[in-house]
Amino acid sequence: MNPHDSAAEATAEAAAVESVTARLEHLRQEAHELFAKDGLGVPLADIAKAAGVGVATLYRRYRDKDLLILEVYREHLDYGEKLSIDANGHEDPWEGLVYFLTKSTEQFLNDRGMRELILGGYVGGAGWARGSSHQELHEALDSLQHRITHQLEFLVARAKEQQVVRDDFEPTDMLLMSAMAHVAAPVKESGWPVSAQRALTLLLEGIRPS
């Protein structure tokens, strides 16, 4: 084979791969914008239209909606784990607790889809694809909760040692408090809702030692 032909084929293949990657990234971005604005109930037809592709093309890449949701929000889920690691890194455990609750709630203010995803996983209601077992989505959410709880175990243990939280406070209570704060935080385009601030203040005061 002519070296020039081989090089040309390699260049063409690389360009084709880059083009497919770019189209998929565009599809994910359009899907995220719709999910963030209107929630996870957005029809796949609307996502395909926004991305400029046919519904059949979307289904060839994602066999059901849950897989698209998981891929769109995978990095956002990882951010939740990062928050727990950063919170555990605070020298003052109380500051770490406040940091985790505040930052995790902020993440949901402008993203209705993310809030529905996390709350759905927490209450066991995840799954937005008709006829799907939702296995991958549930496994991802369960894995995330396990990793976050693992980090919070150390944080809560330090908080108890310093007697800044109640003796009956448990790491899983952090996730419960976070879910409760999310419910009180309406998704808005700007600003930190007063209702969310109030909810967090009340929740944090509730875990203080009497």
Secondary structure as UniProt FT lines:
FT   HELIX           3..38
FT   TURN            40..41
FT   HELIX           44..51
FT   HELIX           55..61
FT   HELIX           65..88
FT   HELIX           93..106
FT   TURN            107..110
FT   HELIX           112..122
FT   TURN            123..124
FT   TURN            130..131
FT   HELIX           135..161
FT   TURN            162..163
FT   TURN            167..168
FT   HELIX           171..183
FT   HELIX           194..206
//
